[in-house]
Amino acid sequence: MQTEEKRGVDAGIARFWHRLTDIGDPDPLPAHDLADTGVADALAVIDVGHRTPSAGAIHPHECYVVSRAGDGLALFQVDARARICRRLRAARSPELALTAANLPVPRPGEAHILVVTRPWLSMRKYGHRGFLYTQIDAAHLATSLLGVARDRDPRAVLRLRVDHRALSELLGLGLGLREVHSVVSFGSSGQPVDTDGWTGLDARDADPLAEFQNPLELACRTVIDPQLSLSDEPPSLTPRPISLATAAASAEPPSGTWTELTRLRKSSKQFRPGVAIPESRLTQAVAAASWRLPIDLPADGIELTVVPQGDRRATMRACMLQRHLGDAGAYVLLHTAHDELLDHRHTLHEMIFRAGAVGHLVYLGATAAGLGVTGVGGFDGPRWLRIAGLPADHKVLYVLALGQDDHTGTKLDRLQPAYAQAER
Ligand SMILES: Cc1cc2nc3c(=O)[nH]c(=O)nc-3n(C[C@H](O)[C@H](O)[C@H](O)COP(=O)(O)O)c2cc1C
């Protein structure tokens, strides 16, 4: 090999080797005192509210906070699992961005939590279906944050019809790898919040694009149809209490218990085989689906059908042969007419949101009723339609399995292979 060519190869190998072996300092940032930044209430909400179900326990989303600090508006990125709160430099004026996004500028004590999706994290495991899971996971998170925030401040609201472009600019999400999903807004509870367990870091001088350089993540973005990007907005609506499921009666969520139910909630890994669910408990769990929540969406709900356990082999097959799900006592199908779903790109996003949000309410209802529950993303939609006798032109968006929790088993979808997605 020519010496010059060899030197080029050596330099290439050295760079590659460096990437393999040097993972760098996880957070080479100066500490930041979180006192007087107005972020404490948001941290208290996120601390509990982020404990949500997620396909494969991947949690492909992030939380950002805008609050009023002593010196104006402050922007933070919150990593709830690591309990790190990074102060960011806003990529544009927060006042202008919030106003453009139809959001009120927070007064002292008020804050917005921005839920941001990062589809790649789910799509690298589940392929295209990971995009659906990302949206459902984010709906769980947004609903959970809203409920926990309402326990602290009854005026808390959730908005989806915000100007996503303005908020993306505020966060500096230039490459489209992350997308703003929704915004939870609330005021302070007035109770003191202890931020001692959190690490505050000052990232205002860090390169905001440094973490967006993964070529695999860029490639993932290219398979998402640009039509699905939320670039232009449907007419904005004022948040008001609505029921997200089509149901005869809607009800107020029980006040003050959401936070407690969120702490108790978990996904069942195994149901007790052959044990029927008492009718009253099933009714209590499903009734939660029609809790009214203050959201800026039209009141068209997603349809909900309860399927009692019948032919165990058939229901297990409809759950992509996930054995543990065949022992459930009943299933909740969340579905809608296909045409309605594709009427407009916002209908698609908003209907998937309703599926995830109603799924979240069923989780909380089942927890209150003492029933085991798990969300199911690995399902065969047409098969479920046939089992439930539903019209063939409907699409099932999400399934929940309910039963007597056996408190044993392993959550197989947390394993690396995406076994229930027809991946072989
Ligand atoms: C969109 C979605 C799809 C899911 N799909 C399945 C599934 O097909 N099978 C299963 O056993 N669990 C499924 N789960 C449950 C997750 O495994 C569970 O939420 C995750 O392991 C975290 O556990 P936790 O809910 O107890 O916190 C799903 C959850 C969500 C939100």
The ligand as an SDF file (V2000), in Angstrom:
LIG
                    3D

 31 33  0  0  0  0  0  0  0  0999 V2000
  -47.8610    0.6110   23.2370 C   0  0  0  0  0  0  0  0  0  0  0  0
  -47.5810   -0.5290   24.1820 C   0  0  0  0  0  0  0  0  0  0  0  0
  -47.4870   -1.8200   23.6770 C   0  0  0  0  0  0  0  0  0  0  0  0
  -47.2370   -2.8900   24.5390 C   0  0  0  0  0  0  0  0  0  0  0  0
  -47.2250   -4.1540   24.0270 N   0  0  0  0  0  0  0  0  0  0  0  0
  -47.0870   -5.2230   24.8510 C   0  0  0  0  0  0  0  0  0  0  0  0
  -47.2030   -6.5380   24.3310 C   0  0  0  0  0  0  0  0  0  0  0  0
  -47.4450   -6.7340   23.1340 O   0  0  0  0  0  0  0  0  0  0  0  0
  -47.0330   -7.5600   25.2130 N   0  0  0  0  0  0  0  0  0  0  0  0
  -46.8070   -7.3720   26.5430 C   0  0  0  0  0  0  0  0  0  0  0  0
  -46.6970   -8.3450   27.2820 O   0  0  0  0  0  0  0  0  0  0  0  0
  -46.6980   -6.1130   27.0660 N   0  0  0  0  0  0  0  0  0  0  0  0
  -46.8300   -5.0380   26.2610 C   0  0  0  0  0  0  0  0  0  0  0  0
  -46.7620   -3.7570   26.7720 N   0  0  0  0  0  0  0  0  0  0  0  0
  -46.4800   -3.5250   28.2110 C   0  0  0  0  0  0  0  0  0  0  0  0
  -44.9920   -3.1350   28.4140 C   0  0  0  0  0  0  0  0  0  0  0  0
  -44.1890   -4.2940   28.3570 O   0  0  0  0  0  0  0  0  0  0  0  0
  -44.8110   -2.4640   29.7940 C   0  0  0  0  0  0  0  0  0  0  0  0
  -45.5130   -1.2600   29.8150 O   0  0  0  0  0  0  0  0  0  0  0  0
  -43.3310   -2.1750   30.0400 C   0  0  0  0  0  0  0  0  0  0  0  0
  -42.6260   -3.3930   30.1870 O   0  0  0  0  0  0  0  0  0  0  0  0
  -43.1210   -1.3340   31.2890 C   0  0  0  0  0  0  0  0  0  0  0  0
  -43.6190   -1.9830   32.4260 O   0  0  0  0  0  0  0  0  0  0  0  0
  -44.6560   -1.2570   33.3920 P   0  0  0  0  0  0  0  0  0  0  0  0
  -45.8640   -0.9070   32.5560 O   0  0  0  0  0  0  0  0  0  0  0  0
  -44.9580   -2.2700   34.4570 O   0  0  0  0  0  0  0  0  0  0  0  0
  -44.0020   -0.0210   33.9210 O   0  0  0  0  0  0  0  0  0  0  0  0
  -47.0350   -2.6680   25.9350 C   0  0  0  0  0  0  0  0  0  0  0  0
  -47.1180   -1.3570   26.4250 C   0  0  0  0  0  0  0  0  0  0  0  0
  -47.4070   -0.3040   25.5700 C   0  0  0  0  0  0  0  0  0  0  0  0
  -47.5480    1.0850   26.1200 C   0  0  0  0  0  0  0  0  0  0  0  0
  1  2  1  0
  2  3  1  0
  2 30  2  0
  3  4  2  0
  4  5  1  0
  4 28  1  0
  5  6  2  0
  6  7  1  0
  6 13  1  0
  7  8  2  0
  7  9  1  0
  9 10  1  0
 10 11  2  0
 10 12  1  0
 12 13  2  0
 13 14  1  0
 14 15  1  0
 14 28  1  0
 15 16  1  0
 16 17  1  0
 16 18  1  0
 18 19  1  0
 18 20  1  0
 20 21  1  0
 20 22  1  0
 22 23  1  0
 23 24  1  0
 24 25  2  0
 24 26  1  0
 24 27  1  0
 28 29  2  0
 29 30  1  0
 30 31  1  0
M  END
$$$$
